[in-house]
């Protein structure tokens, strides 16, 4: 093989080493502020570099060690996405200020978590001293879907004031996971009991309605809210709201009025899915 070809390979390998070194340094600098963001930036940069490198090679097989490293990075990215439910779809940054020991960059990050979209904008201040690099997030702005609960909006406002990206990702991931669980549970019972279970707001709604064809005018509404406080603690809250026709007897009406209390007791004893299952089965047998 011509010596000039060997030189091309050596130059490309050297460029790779320098790129990996820069990514590693960047990762160490900012990982204390946001574990999720740091990992995503490293992995996305590696994938971008892989595409550019292969395009420049025009069909030549890359060195085996480079291929193995890139495959490992892609596996890490896949694991992160599955473990957290967070997918970063776009990222851009712009340097606003750069001196010998101080750098300010503006970042914009978009993605989704369990199908719930989000968009972040913030400034990252990096200060270099003799021993290490300190980093701080300022001017944090978070945009989430406007149709979500008002409590989530309060949590987002609180997180923006604190500039805490890690808390946002951790709590938003938990919130999105409960929303996904609610959606899957409602769809499961709709498929299992199609003539009884109604989804008035579709699969993304926060309640379902139970109707028994043998009991006209009578229905049960199961409400499932996902609460999140300003500290980021996420809690599912379920309740039962019965609708009773006027002609129902007093004895039966008294039993129905006690249904919400019984439903809450079943939630504590059996869990969400079993409690709903038992309620549907009892309701479907009523005539």
C-alpha positions as CSV (number, residue, x, y, z in Angstrom):
1,X,0.0,0.0,0.0
2,X,1.3,3.5,-0.8
3,X,2.9,5.4,2.1
4,X,0.6,8.3,1.5
5,X,-2.4,6.1,2.2
6,X,-0.9,5.1,5.5
7,X,-0.3,8.8,6.3
8,X,-4.0,9.5,5.7
9,X,-5.0,6.7,8.2
10,X,-2.5,8.0,10.8
11,X,-3.9,11.6,10.4
12,X,-7.5,10.4,10.8
13,X,-6.6,8.4,13.9
14,X,-4.8,11.4,15.4
15,X,-7.9,13.5,14.8
16,X,-10.0,10.9,16.5
17,X,-7.8,10.9,19.5
18,X,-8.0,14.7,19.8
19,X,-11.8,14.6,19.4
20,X,-12.2,12.0,22.1
21,X,-9.9,14.0,24.4
22,X,-12.0,17.1,23.9
23,X,-15.2,15.3,24.5
24,X,-13.8,13.7,27.7
25,X,-12.7,17.1,29.0
26,X,-16.1,18.6,28.3
27,X,-17.9,15.7,30.0
28,X,-15.8,16.2,33.2
29,X,-16.4,19.9,33.2
30,X,-20.2,19.9,33.2
31,X,-21.3,16.5,34.5
32,X,-21.7,17.9,38.0
33,X,-24.5,20.2,36.7
34,X,-26.5,17.7,34.7
35,X,-25.7,14.0,34.3
36,X,-28.2,13.5,31.5
37,X,-27.0,16.5,29.4
38,X,-23.4,15.6,29.7
39,X,-23.8,12.0,28.6
40,X,-26.1,13.1,25.7
41,X,-23.7,15.7,24.5
42,X,-20.8,13.2,24.4
43,X,-22.7,10.5,22.7
44,X,-24.4,12.8,20.2
45,X,-21.0,14.3,19.3
46,X,-19.5,10.9,18.8
47,X,-22.3,9.8,16.5
48,X,-21.9,13.0,14.5
49,X,-18.2,12.5,14.2
50,X,-18.8,8.9,13.0
51,X,-21.0,10.1,10.2
52,X,-18.5,12.7,9.1
53,X,-15.6,10.3,9.3
54,X,-17.3,7.6,7.3
55,X,-18.3,10.2,4.6
56,X,-14.8,11.4,4.2
57,X,-13.5,7.8,4.0
58,X,-15.8,7.2,1.0
59,X,-16.3,3.5,1.6
60,X,-13.1,2.6,3.3
61,X,-13.5,0.3,6.3
62,X,-12.7,2.2,9.5
63,X,-10.1,0.8,11.9
64,X,-11.6,-2.0,14.1
65,X,-10.8,-0.2,17.4
66,X,-12.7,2.9,16.3
67,X,-15.7,0.9,15.2
68,X,-15.8,-0.9,18.5
69,X,-15.6,2.3,20.5
70,X,-18.4,4.0,18.5
71,X,-20.6,0.9,18.8
72,X,-20.0,1.0,22.6
73,X,-21.0,4.7,22.7
74,X,-24.2,3.9,20.8
75,X,-25.0,1.1,23.2
76,X,-24.5,3.5,26.1
77,X,-26.9,6.0,24.5
78,X,-29.5,3.3,23.9
79,X,-29.2,2.2,27.5
80,X,-29.6,5.8,28.8
81,X,-32.7,6.4,26.7
82,X,-34.3,3.1,27.9
83,X,-33.4,3.7,31.5
84,X,-34.5,7.3,31.8
85,X,-37.1,7.5,29.0
86,X,-35.5,10.7,27.8
87,X,-34.6,11.2,24.2
88,X,-32.7,14.2,23.0
89,X,-33.8,15.1,19.5
90,X,-31.9,18.4,18.9
91,X,-29.1,20.4,20.6
92,X,-27.4,23.7,19.7
93,X,-25.0,25.9,21.5
94,X,-23.5,29.4,21.0
95,X,-20.5,31.0,22.7
96,X,-21.5,34.3,24.2
97,X,-18.3,35.2,26.0
98,X,-14.8,33.7,26.1
99,X,-11.8,34.9,28.1
100,X,-8.7,33.2,29.5
101,X,-10.6,31.8,32.5
102,X,-14.2,32.4,31.8
103,X,-16.6,31.0,29.1
104,X,-20.3,31.6,28.7
105,X,-22.3,29.4,26.3
106,X,-26.0,29.5,25.5
107,X,-27.6,26.0,25.0
108,X,-30.9,25.0,23.5
109,X,-32.1,21.4,24.0
110,X,-35.2,19.7,22.7
111,X,-36.5,16.2,23.2
112,X,-39.2,14.0,24.8
113,X,-39.7,11.8,27.8
114,X,-42.2,8.9,27.4
115,X,-43.8,10.9,24.5
116,X,-44.1,14.1,26.6
117,X,-42.1,16.9,24.7
118,X,-39.9,19.5,26.4
119,X,-37.5,22.3,25.4
120,X,-34.8,23.9,27.4
121,X,-32.7,27.0,27.1
122,X,-30.0,28.0,29.5
123,X,-26.6,29.6,29.8
124,X,-23.6,27.6,31.1
125,X,-21.0,29.6,32.9
126,X,-17.6,27.9,33.2
127,X,-14.8,29.4,35.3
128,X,-11.3,28.1,35.2
129,X,-9.0,28.4,38.2
130,X,-5.7,26.9,39.1
131,X,-7.1,23.6,40.4
132,X,-10.3,22.9,38.4
133,X,-13.2,24.2,36.4
134,X,-16.5,25.2,38.1
135,X,-19.7,25.4,36.1
136,X,-23.1,27.1,36.9
137,X,-26.4,27.2,35.0
138,X,-28.2,30.6,34.6
139,X,-31.2,31.9,32.7
140,X,-32.9,28.5,32.6
141,X,-36.1,28.4,30.6
142,X,-38.2,25.3,30.4
143,X,-41.1,24.7,28.0
144,X,-43.5,21.7,28.4
145,X,-46.8,20.9,26.8
146,X,-49.4,23.5,27.9
147,X,-52.1,21.0,28.3
148,X,-50.4,19.3,31.3
149,X,-51.5,19.8,34.9
150,X,-51.1,23.2,36.6
151,X,-49.0,21.6,39.3
152,X,-46.4,20.7,36.6
153,X,-46.3,24.4,35.6
154,X,-45.6,25.3,39.2
155,X,-42.8,22.7,39.4
156,X,-41.3,24.0,36.2
157,X,-41.3,27.6,37.5
158,X,-39.6,26.5,40.7
159,X,-37.0,24.6,38.8
160,X,-36.3,27.6,36.6
161,X,-35.7,29.7,39.6
162,X,-33.2,27.2,41.1
163,X,-31.5,26.5,37.8
164,X,-31.5,22.8,38.7
165,X,-31.5,20.7,35.5
166,X,-30.9,17.4,37.2
167,X,-34.0,17.8,39.4
168,X,-36.0,18.7,36.3
169,X,-35.0,15.6,34.4
170,X,-35.4,13.3,37.4
171,X,-38.8,14.5,38.3
172,X,-40.1,15.0,34.8
173,X,-39.0,11.5,34.0
174,X,-41.0,10.2,37.0
175,X,-44.1,12.3,36.0
176,X,-43.9,11.1,32.4
177,X,-43.6,7.5,33.6
178,X,-46.8,7.7,35.6
179,X,-48.6,9.3,32.7
180,X,-47.4,6.4,30.5
181,X,-48.6,3.9,33.1
182,X,-52.0,5.5,33.3
183,X,-52.3,5.5,29.5
184,X,-51.3,1.8,29.2
185,X,-53.7,0.9,32.0
186,X,-56.7,2.7,30.5
187,X,-56.0,1.1,27.1
188,X,-55.7,-2.3,28.6
189,X,-59.1,-2.1,30.2
190,X,-60.7,-0.5,27.1
191,X,-59.4,-3.5,25.1
192,X,-60.6,-6.0,27.7
193,X,-64.0,-4.5,28.4
194,X,-64.9,-2.5,25.2
195,X,-68.6,-2.4,25.9
196,X,-68.2,-1.1,29.4
197,X,-65.1,1.2,29.5
198,X,-65.3,4.6,27.8
199,X,-62.4,6.9,27.1
200,X,-64.1,10.3,26.8
201,X,-60.8,12.3,26.3
202,X,-58.9,9.6,24.4
203,X,-55.9,7.6,25.6
204,X,-54.2,10.7,27.0
205,X,-57.1,11.7,29.3
206,X,-57.0,11.5,33.1
207,X,-60.3,9.5,33.6
208,X,-62.4,6.7,32.2
209,X,-66.1,6.1,32.5
210,X,-67.8,2.7,33.2
211,X,-71.2,2.1,31.7
212,X,-73.3,-1.0,32.1
213,X,-75.9,-1.5,29.3
214,X,-78.2,-3.2,31.9
215,X,-78.1,0.0,34.1
216,X,-79.2,2.9,31.9
217,X,-78.3,6.3,33.4
218,X,-75.9,4.9,35.9
219,X,-72.1,5.3,35.4
220,X,-68.9,5.3,37.4
221,X,-66.0,7.7,36.6
222,X,-62.5,6.7,37.6
223,X,-60.3,9.8,37.9
224,X,-56.5,9.3,37.9
225,X,-54.5,12.4,38.5
226,X,-50.7,12.6,38.6
227,X,-49.6,15.3,41.1
228,X,-46.2,16.8,41.3
229,X,-45.1,19.4,43.9
230,X,-42.6,22.2,43.7
231,X,-39.9,19.8,45.1
232,X,-40.5,17.4,42.3
233,X,-42.2,14.6,44.2
234,X,-44.7,12.8,42.0
235,X,-47.8,11.0,43.4
236,X,-50.7,9.2,41.6
237,X,-54.1,10.1,43.0
238,X,-57.2,8.1,42.1
239,X,-60.8,8.6,43.0
240,X,-64.2,7.2,42.1
241,X,-67.2,9.5,41.1
242,X,-70.5,7.7,40.7
243,X,-73.5,9.1,38.7
244,X,-76.8,7.7,39.9
245,X,-80.2,8.1,38.2
246,X,-82.9,9.7,40.3
247,X,-85.2,6.6,40.3
248,X,-82.7,4.5,42.2
249,X,-83.9,3.3,45.6
250,X,-82.6,4.8,48.8
251,X,-81.0,1.5,50.0
252,X,-79.1,1.1,46.7
253,X,-78.2,4.7,46.6
254,X,-76.6,4.5,50.0
255,X,-74.5,1.6,48.9
256,X,-73.4,3.5,45.8
257,X,-72.5,6.6,47.9
258,X,-70.1,4.4,49.8
259,X,-68.4,3.1,46.6
260,X,-65.7,5.8,46.5
261,X,-64.6,4.9,50.1
262,X,-64.5,1.2,49.2
263,X,-62.6,1.9,46.0
264,X,-59.9,3.8,47.9
265,X,-59.6,0.9,50.3
266,X,-59.1,-1.5,47.4
267,X,-56.4,0.8,46.1
268,X,-54.5,0.5,49.3
269,X,-55.0,-3.3,49.6
270,X,-54.6,-4.5,46.0
271,X,-53.0,-1.7,44.0
272,X,-54.3,0.3,41.0
273,X,-54.8,-2.4,38.3
274,X,-56.4,-5.0,40.6
275,X,-58.7,-2.4,42.2
276,X,-59.9,-1.2,38.8
277,X,-60.3,-4.8,37.6
278,X,-62.4,-5.8,40.6
279,X,-64.6,-2.7,40.2
280,X,-65.3,-3.4,36.6
281,X,-66.1,-7.0,37.2
282,X,-68.6,-6.1,40.0
283,X,-70.1,-3.3,37.9
284,X,-70.5,-5.5,34.9
285,X,-72.5,-8.1,36.9
286,X,-74.9,-5.5,38.3
287,X,-78.5,-5.6,36.9
